[in-house]
Amino acid sequence: MIIRNHTHSDESAVSGTVEKDWTYAEVLRNLDMGILILDPQQRRMLFANPALGKILPDLGDAPSFNTVAGFFPGIDDASRHGAKPGTINHGRQILGYTIYPVAEKHLCLLVRDITRKTRLESIAQAVNTMDNLGFIFSGIRHEIGNPLNSIKMTASVLRKNLDHFSRENITEYIDRIYHEILRMEYLLKSLKSFSMFEKVDNRPQPLKEFIVHFSSLIRRDLEAKNIRLLTVLPPKEILVLMDPQALHHALLNIVTNAADALAGRPSPCIRIEAQGNGSLAWLTVEDNGCGMNEEQLTQLFQPFCTSKPEGNGLGLVITQKLLAKMNGSLEITSREGIGTRAVIALPLHDRNEPSTLPAHDMETSGLT
């Protein structure tokens, strides 16, 4: 489908994108993704390739600019705010699209049918969820079963010897039972954390201010462990789309892991850096702790897989879930005996213009 017969003036209107001999246009016509070139000022279409008609036949042979704008939200804003991706549900189809400003006055709309891709991703996510549920139920059976058996055995011994044990012995057995109950309570609190942020409130929030406040809260605990805290902040504030409570919980899990990895290490230090780049904010937590080997790295996000004697392996699972709710991501790299780096990526607020000036290292007794 070619929506209109293009004149020489039309070709000139998209100069820089399509050469006069239409060499580039021939390439565009043969791509398997739908391509539209629009003039938002004149509210008209300049070019459409045949693939668009196959992907979205409901547009018809010669749709108007307003018809296209009605299908794809964001066309009127794209000239001001830059590239704008999105998805729409059209009948049984799921269409992914991106609107790019080109040649100052025009827009290029790229459209793909991502129905099959989305379905496969949904299946993969469901399989992954079932795998995680298997780990969770197996872990719960182990984490609750062991304390229950210990409580049962301790209570049985105490019951049989209640008349013979001294007060000190009775107190010792009661303390054992109490300790096992605390283990189960800790597990239940962790499971509560897993589900408490089913809905997050993502709003533009100042990241620099958040890090300053977060650092002040963790400073004393780190000082008590002789851990030095370094923060690297951008000179200007960065607005990030996030839920402060959810990010606090996620970041605290990462810092807690870093602090645990620093036990017994010389000159223990945790470094937190925040910066904005492009459309993302990057939040990095580094430590010079014991690090991890390849096997440990592959098990990081498996529930109940942990090398900590008192851990339950849910911390990073919860962290990953919280960041996903904020349209963020988490990447962890580590070298055994050297340290670990965790990098969080979060979307910047659209109207924010992050500073490109270099950030400055600021070290105090934990608060920058």
Contacts in CASP RR format, 6 or more apart in sequence:
PFRMAT RR
TARGET T0000
AUTHOR 0000-0000-0000
METHOD contacts of the structure
MODEL  1
MIIRNHTHSDESAVSGTVEKDWTYAEVLRNLDMGILILDPQQRRMLFANP
ALGKILPDLGDAPSFNTVAGFFPGIDDASRHGAKPGTINHGRQILGYTIY
PVAEKHLCLLVRDITRKTRLESIAQAVNTMDNLGFIFSGIRHEIGNPLNS
IKMTASVLRKNLDHFSRENITEYIDRIYHEILRMEYLLKSLKSFSMFEKV
DNRPQPLKEFIVHFSSLIRRDLEAKNIRLLTVLPPKEILVLMDPQALHHA
LLNIVTNAADALAGRPSPCIRIEAQGNGSLAWLTVEDNGCGMNEEQLTQL
FQPFCTSKPEGNGLGLVITQKLLAKMNGSLEITSREGIGTRAVIALPLHD
RNEPSTLPAHDMETSGLT
1 48 0 8 1.000
1 50 0 8 1.000
1 52 0 8 1.000
1 53 0 8 1.000
1 54 0 8 1.000
1 60 0 8 1.000
1 61 0 8 1.000
2 29 0 8 1.000
2 48 0 8 1.000
2 49 0 8 1.000
2 50 0 8 1.000
3 45 0 8 1.000
3 47 0 8 1.000
3 48 0 8 1.000
3 61 0 8 1.000
3 62 0 8 1.000
3 63 0 8 1.000
4 10 0 8 1.000
4 45 0 8 1.000
4 48 0 8 1.000
4 62 0 8 1.000
6 25 0 8 1.000
6 46 0 8 1.000
6 47 0 8 1.000
8 20 0 8 1.000
10 46 0 8 1.000
10 47 0 8 1.000
11 18 0 8 1.000
11 20 0 8 1.000
11 22 0 8 1.000
11 25 0 8 1.000
12 20 0 8 1.000
13 39 0 8 1.000
13 46 0 8 1.000
13 106 0 8 1.000
14 37 0 8 1.000
14 46 0 8 1.000
14 47 0 8 1.000
14 102 0 8 1.000
14 103 0 8 1.000
14 106 0 8 1.000
15 103 0 8 1.000
16 102 0 8 1.000
16 103 0 8 1.000
17 24 0 8 1.000
17 37 0 8 1.000
17 102 0 8 1.000
17 103 0 8 1.000
17 106 0 8 1.000
17 108 0 8 1.000
18 24 0 8 1.000
18 25 0 8 1.000
18 28 0 8 1.000
18 37 0 8 1.000
18 47 0 8 1.000
25 47 0 8 1.000
28 35 0 8 1.000
28 47 0 8 1.000
28 49 0 8 1.000
29 49 0 8 1.000
29 50 0 8 1.000
30 49 0 8 1.000
31 49 0 8 1.000
31 51 0 8 1.000
32 51 0 8 1.000
33 51 0 8 1.000
33 55 0 8 1.000
33 110 0 8 1.000
33 111 0 8 1.000
33 112 0 8 1.000
34 48 0 8 1.000
34 49 0 8 1.000
34 51 0 8 1.000
34 52 0 8 1.000
34 53 0 8 1.000
34 55 0 8 1.000
34 109 0 8 1.000
34 110 0 8 1.000
34 111 0 8 1.000
34 112 0 8 1.000
35 47 0 8 1.000
35 48 0 8 1.000
35 49 0 8 1.000
35 51 0 8 1.000
35 52 0 8 1.000
35 108 0 8 1.000
35 109 0 8 1.000
35 110 0 8 1.000
35 111 0 8 1.000
36 45 0 8 1.000
36 47 0 8 1.000
36 48 0 8 1.000
36 52 0 8 1.000
36 68 0 8 1.000
36 108 0 8 1.000
36 109 0 8 1.000
36 111 0 8 1.000
37 45 0 8 1.000
37 46 0 8 1.000
37 47 0 8 1.000
37 48 0 8 1.000
37 102 0 8 1.000
37 106 0 8 1.000
37 107 0 8 1.000
37 108 0 8 1.000
37 109 0 8 1.000
38 44 0 8 1.000
38 45 0 8 1.000
38 46 0 8 1.000
38 65 0 8 1.000
38 68 0 8 1.000
38 75 0 8 1.000
38 106 0 8 1.000
38 107 0 8 1.000
38 108 0 8 1.000
38 109 0 8 1.000
39 45 0 8 1.000
39 46 0 8 1.000
39 65 0 8 1.000
39 105 0 8 1.000
39 106 0 8 1.000
39 107 0 8 1.000
40 65 0 8 1.000
40 75 0 8 1.000
40 76 0 8 1.000
40 78 0 8 1.000
40 79 0 8 1.000
40 105 0 8 1.000
40 106 0 8 1.000
40 107 0 8 1.000
41 105 0 8 1.000
43 65 0 8 1.000
43 66 0 8 1.000
44 65 0 8 1.000
45 63 0 8 1.000
45 64 0 8 1.000
45 65 0 8 1.000
45 68 0 8 1.000
46 106 0 8 1.000
52 59 0 8 1.000
52 111 0 8 1.000
53 59 0 8 1.000
53 60 0 8 1.000
55 95 0 8 1.000
55 111 0 8 1.000
55 112 0 8 1.000
55 113 0 8 1.000
56 71 0 8 1.000
56 90 0 8 1.000
56 93 0 8 1.000
56 95 0 8 1.000
56 111 0 8 1.000
58 90 0 8 1.000
59 67 0 8 1.000
59 68 0 8 1.000
59 71 0 8 1.000
68 75 0 8 1.000
68 109 0 8 1.000
69 75 0 8 1.000
69 76 0 8 1.000
71 88 0 8 1.000
71 90 0 8 1.000
72 88 0 8 1.000
72 97 0 8 1.000
72 99 0 8 1.000
72 109 0 8 1.000
72 111 0 8 1.000
73 86 0 8 1.000
73 88 0 8 1.000
74 84 0 8 1.000
74 99 0 8 1.000
75 99 0 8 1.000
75 107 0 8 1.000
75 109 0 8 1.000
77 84 0 8 1.000
78 84 0 8 1.000
78 99 0 8 1.000
78 100 0 8 1.000
78 101 0 8 1.000
78 107 0 8 1.000
79 101 0 8 1.000
79 107 0 8 1.000
81 350 0 8 1.000
82 99 0 8 1.000
82 100 0 8 1.000
82 101 0 8 1.000
83 98 0 8 1.000
83 99 0 8 1.000
83 100 0 8 1.000
83 101 0 8 1.000
84 98 0 8 1.000
84 99 0 8 1.000
85 96 0 8 1.000
85 97 0 8 1.000
85 98 0 8 1.000
85 99 0 8 1.000
86 96 0 8 1.000
86 97 0 8 1.000
86 98 0 8 1.000
87 94 0 8 1.000
87 95 0 8 1.000
87 96 0 8 1.000
87 97 0 8 1.000
87 114 0 8 1.000
88 94 0 8 1.000
88 95 0 8 1.000
88 96 0 8 1.000
88 97 0 8 1.000
89 95 0 8 1.000
92 115 0 8 1.000
93 113 0 8 1.000
93 115 0 8 1.000
94 113 0 8 1.000
94 114 0 8 1.000
94 115 0 8 1.000
94 118 0 8 1.000
95 111 0 8 1.000
95 112 0 8 1.000
95 113 0 8 1.000
95 114 0 8 1.000
96 111 0 8 1.000
96 112 0 8 1.000
96 113 0 8 1.000
96 114 0 8 1.000
97 109 0 8 1.000
97 110 0 8 1.000
97 111 0 8 1.000
97 112 0 8 1.000
98 109 0 8 1.000
98 110 0 8 1.000
99 107 0 8 1.000
99 108 0 8 1.000
99 109 0 8 1.000
100 107 0 8 1.000
100 108 0 8 1.000
100 109 0 8 1.000
100 110 0 8 1.000
101 107 0 8 1.000
101 108 0 8 1.000
102 108 0 8 1.000
132 302 0 8 1.000
132 303 0 8 1.000
132 317 0 8 1.000
135 302 0 8 1.000
135 303 0 8 1.000
135 304 0 8 1.000
135 305 0 8 1.000
136 303 0 8 1.000
136 304 0 8 1.000
138 304 0 8 1.000
139 303 0 8 1.000
139 304 0 8 1.000
140 187 0 8 1.000
140 191 0 8 1.000
142 304 0 8 1.000
143 183 0 8 1.000
143 184 0 8 1.000
143 187 0 8 1.000
143 304 0 8 1.000
143 312 0 8 1.000
144 184 0 8 1.000
144 187 0 8 1.000
147 180 0 8 1.000
147 181 0 8 1.000
147 183 0 8 1.000
147 184 0 8 1.000
148 180 0 8 1.000
148 184 0 8 1.000
150 176 0 8 1.000
150 180 0 8 1.000
151 177 0 8 1.000
151 180 0 8 1.000
151 181 0 8 1.000
154 173 0 8 1.000
154 176 0 8 1.000
154 177 0 8 1.000
154 180 0 8 1.000
155 173 0 8 1.000
155 177 0 8 1.000
157 173 0 8 1.000
158 165 0 8 1.000
158 170 0 8 1.000
158 173 0 8 1.000
158 174 0 8 1.000
161 169 0 8 1.000
162 170 0 8 1.000
165 173 0 8 1.000
186 312 0 8 1.000
187 312 0 8 1.000
190 312 0 8 1.000
190 314 0 8 1.000
190 315 0 8 1.000
190 318 0 8 1.000
191 314 0 8 1.000
193 249 0 8 1.000
193 314 0 8 1.000
193 315 0 8 1.000
193 318 0 8 1.000
194 314 0 8 1.000
194 317 0 8 1.000
194 318 0 8 1.000
194 321 0 8 1.000
197 243 0 8 1.000
197 245 0 8 1.000
197 246 0 8 1.000
197 249 0 8 1.000
197 321 0 8 1.000
197 322 0 8 1.000
197 325 0 8 1.000
199 325 0 8 1.000
200 243 0 8 1.000
200 246 0 8 1.000
200 322 0 8 1.000
200 325 0 8 1.000
200 326 0 8 1.000
201 243 0 8 1.000
202 241 0 8 1.000
202 242 0 8 1.000
202 243 0 8 1.000
202 325 0 8 1.000
202 326 0 8 1.000
202 327 0 8 1.000
203 241 0 8 1.000
203 242 0 8 1.000
203 243 0 8 1.000
204 239 0 8 1.000
204 240 0 8 1.000
204 241 0 8 1.000
204 349 0 8 1.000
204 352 0 8 1.000
205 239 0 8 1.000
205 240 0 8 1.000
205 241 0 8 1.000
205 242 0 8 1.000
205 244 0 8 1.000
206 237 0 8 1.000
206 238 0 8 1.000
206 239 0 8 1.000
206 240 0 8 1.000
207 237 0 8 1.000
207 238 0 8 1.000
207 239 0 8 1.000
207 240 0 8 1.000
207 242 0 8 1.000
207 274 0 8 1.000
207 281 0 8 1.000
207 283 0 8 1.000
207 346 0 8 1.000
208 233 0 8 1.000
208 234 0 8 1.000
208 236 0 8 1.000
208 237 0 8 1.000
208 238 0 8 1.000
208 274 0 8 1.000
209 237 0 8 1.000
210 242 0 8 1.000
210 244 0 8 1.000
210 247 0 8 1.000
210 248 0 8 1.000
211 231 0 8 1.000
211 233 0 8 1.000
211 272 0 8 1.000
211 274 0 8 1.000
211 283 0 8 1.000
211 368 0 8 1.000
212 231 0 8 1.000
212 233 0 8 1.000
212 367 0 8 1.000
212 368 0 8 1.000
214 248 0 8 1.000
214 251 0 8 1.000
214 252 0 8 1.000
214 272 0 8 1.000
215 229 0 8 1.000
215 231 0 8 1.000
215 272 0 8 1.000
215 366 0 8 1.000
215 367 0 8 1.000
215 368 0 8 1.000
216 366 0 8 1.000
216 367 0 8 1.000
218 229 0 8 1.000
218 252 0 8 1.000
218 255 0 8 1.000
218 366 0 8 1.000
219 229 0 8 1.000
219 365 0 8 1.000
219 366 0 8 1.000
219 367 0 8 1.000
221 259 0 8 1.000
222 228 0 8 1.000
222 229 0 8 1.000
222 259 0 8 1.000
222 270 0 8 1.000
222 366 0 8 1.000
223 365 0 8 1.000
223 366 0 8 1.000
225 259 0 8 1.000
225 262 0 8 1.000
225 263 0 8 1.000
225 268 0 8 1.000
226 268 0 8 1.000
227 259 0 8 1.000
227 262 0 8 1.000
227 268 0 8 1.000
227 269 0 8 1.000
227 270 0 8 1.000
228 267 0 8 1.000
228 268 0 8 1.000
228 269 0 8 1.000
228 270 0 8 1.000
228 363 0 8 1.000
228 366 0 8 1.000
229 269 0 8 1.000
229 270 0 8 1.000
229 271 0 8 1.000
229 272 0 8 1.000
229 363 0 8 1.000
229 365 0 8 1.000
229 366 0 8 1.000
229 367 0 8 1.000
230 269 0 8 1.000
230 270 0 8 1.000
230 271 0 8 1.000
230 272 0 8 1.000
230 361 0 8 1.000
230 362 0 8 1.000
230 363 0 8 1.000
230 368 0 8 1.000
231 271 0 8 1.000
231 272 0 8 1.000
231 273 0 8 1.000
231 274 0 8 1.000
231 362 0 8 1.000
231 363 0 8 1.000
231 366 0 8 1.000
231 367 0 8 1.000
231 368 0 8 1.000
232 271 0 8 1.000
232 272 0 8 1.000
232 273 0 8 1.000
232 274 0 8 1.000
232 275 0 8 1.000
232 359 0 8 1.000
232 360 0 8 1.000
232 361 0 8 1.000
232 362 0 8 1.000
233 273 0 8 1.000
233 274 0 8 1.000
233 359 0 8 1.000
233 360 0 8 1.000
233 362 0 8 1.000
233 368 0 8 1.000
234 274 0 8 1.000
234 275 0 8 1.000
234 276 0 8 1.000
234 354 0 8 1.000
234 355 0 8 1.000
234 357 0 8 1.000
234 359 0 8 1.000
235 355 0 8 1.000
235 357 0 8 1.000
235 359 0 8 1.000
235 360 0 8 1.000
236 354 0 8 1.000
236 355 0 8 1.000
236 357 0 8 1.000
238 274 0 8 1.000
238 275 0 8 1.000
238 276 0 8 1.000
238 281 0 8 1.000
238 348 0 8 1.000
238 352 0 8 1.000
238 354 0 8 1.000
238 355 0 8 1.000
239 348 0 8 1.000
239 349 0 8 1.000
239 351 0 8 1.000
239 352 0 8 1.000
240 281 0 8 1.000
240 346 0 8 1.000
240 347 0 8 1.000
240 348 0 8 1.000
240 349 0 8 1.000
240 352 0 8 1.000
241 326 0 8 1.000
241 327 0 8 1.000
241 346 0 8 1.000
241 347 0 8 1.000
241 348 0 8 1.000
241 349 0 8 1.000
242 326 0 8 1.000
242 346 0 8 1.000
243 325 0 8 1.000
243 326 0 8 1.000
246 322 0 8 1.000
246 325 0 8 1.000
246 326 0 8 1.000
247 322 0 8 1.000
247 326 0 8 1.000
247 346 0 8 1.000
249 318 0 8 1.000
249 319 0 8 1.000
249 322 0 8 1.000
250 318 0 8 1.000
250 319 0 8 1.000
250 322 0 8 1.000
250 323 0 8 1.000
250 330 0 8 1.000
250 344 0 8 1.000
251 283 0 8 1.000
251 285 0 8 1.000
251 344 0 8 1.000
253 315 0 8 1.000
253 316 0 8 1.000
253 318 0 8 1.000
253 319 0 8 1.000
254 285 0 8 1.000
254 316 0 8 1.000
254 319 0 8 1.000
254 342 0 8 1.000
254 344 0 8 1.000
255 270 0 8 1.000
255 272 0 8 1.000
255 285 0 8 1.000
257 315 0 8 1.000
257 316 0 8 1.000
257 340 0 8 1.000
258 270 0 8 1.000
258 285 0 8 1.000
258 286 0 8 1.000
258 287 0 8 1.000
258 289 0 8 1.000
258 340 0 8 1.000
258 342 0 8 1.000
259 270 0 8 1.000
259 287 0 8 1.000
260 308 0 8 1.000
261 287 0 8 1.000
261 289 0 8 1.000
261 290 0 8 1.000
261 291 0 8 1.000
261 339 0 8 1.000
261 340 0 8 1.000
262 268 0 8 1.000
262 269 0 8 1.000
262 270 0 8 1.000
262 287 0 8 1.000
262 288 0 8 1.000
262 289 0 8 1.000
262 290 0 8 1.000
265 288 0 8 1.000
265 289 0 8 1.000
265 290 0 8 1.000
267 288 0 8 1.000
268 287 0 8 1.000
268 288 0 8 1.000
268 289 0 8 1.000
269 287 0 8 1.000
269 288 0 8 1.000
270 285 0 8 1.000
270 286 0 8 1.000
270 287 0 8 1.000
271 284 0 8 1.000
271 285 0 8 1.000
271 286 0 8 1.000
271 287 0 8 1.000
272 283 0 8 1.000
272 284 0 8 1.000
272 285 0 8 1.000
273 282 0 8 1.000
273 283 0 8 1.000
273 284 0 8 1.000
273 286 0 8 1.000
273 359 0 8 1.000
274 281 0 8 1.000
274 282 0 8 1.000
274 283 0 8 1.000
274 284 0 8 1.000
274 359 0 8 1.000
275 281 0 8 1.000
275 282 0 8 1.000
275 354 0 8 1.000
275 359 0 8 1.000
276 282 0 8 1.000
276 348 0 8 1.000
276 354 0 8 1.000
276 355 0 8 1.000
277 354 0 8 1.000
278 348 0 8 1.000
278 354 0 8 1.000
279 347 0 8 1.000
279 348 0 8 1.000
280 345 0 8 1.000
280 346 0 8 1.000
280 347 0 8 1.000
280 348 0 8 1.000
281 345 0 8 1.000
281 346 0 8 1.000
281 347 0 8 1.000
281 348 0 8 1.000
281 354 0 8 1.000
282 343 0 8 1.000
282 344 0 8 1.000
282 345 0 8 1.000
283 343 0 8 1.000
283 344 0 8 1.000
283 345 0 8 1.000
283 346 0 8 1.000
284 341 0 8 1.000
284 342 0 8 1.000
284 343 0 8 1.000
284 344 0 8 1.000
285 341 0 8 1.000
285 342 0 8 1.000
285 344 0 8 1.000
286 339 0 8 1.000
286 340 0 8 1.000
286 341 0 8 1.000
286 342 0 8 1.000
287 339 0 8 1.000
287 340 0 8 1.000
288 338 0 8 1.000
288 339 0 8 1.000
289 337 0 8 1.000
289 338 0 8 1.000
289 339 0 8 1.000
289 340 0 8 1.000
290 336 0 8 1.000
290 337 0 8 1.000
290 339 0 8 1.000
291 334 0 8 1.000
291 335 0 8 1.000
291 336 0 8 1.000
291 337 0 8 1.000
291 338 0 8 1.000
291 339 0 8 1.000
291 340 0 8 1.000
292 300 0 8 1.000
292 334 0 8 1.000
292 336 0 8 1.000
292 340 0 8 1.000
293 336 0 8 1.000
296 307 0 8 1.000
296 334 0 8 1.000
297 332 0 8 1.000
297 333 0 8 1.000
297 334 0 8 1.000
299 305 0 8 1.000
300 316 0 8 1.000
300 332 0 8 1.000
301 316 0 8 1.000
301 317 0 8 1.000
301 320 0 8 1.000
302 313 0 8 1.000
302 317 0 8 1.000
303 313 0 8 1.000
303 314 0 8 1.000
303 317 0 8 1.000
304 312 0 8 1.000
304 313 0 8 1.000
304 314 0 8 1.000
305 313 0 8 1.000
306 312 0 8 1.000
306 313 0 8 1.000
316 330 0 8 1.000
316 332 0 8 1.000
319 330 0 8 1.000
320 330 0 8 1.000
323 329 0 8 1.000
323 330 0 8 1.000
323 344 0 8 1.000
323 346 0 8 1.000
326 346 0 8 1.000
327 346 0 8 1.000
327 347 0 8 1.000
328 344 0 8 1.000
328 345 0 8 1.000
328 346 0 8 1.000
328 347 0 8 1.000
329 344 0 8 1.000
329 345 0 8 1.000
330 342 0 8 1.000
330 343 0 8 1.000
330 344 0 8 1.000
330 345 0 8 1.000
331 342 0 8 1.000
331 343 0 8 1.000
331 345 0 8 1.000
332 340 0 8 1.000
332 341 0 8 1.000
332 342 0 8 1.000
332 343 0 8 1.000
333 340 0 8 1.000
333 341 0 8 1.000
333 343 0 8 1.000
334 340 0 8 1.000
334 341 0 8 1.000
348 354 0 8 1.000
362 368 0 8 1.000
END
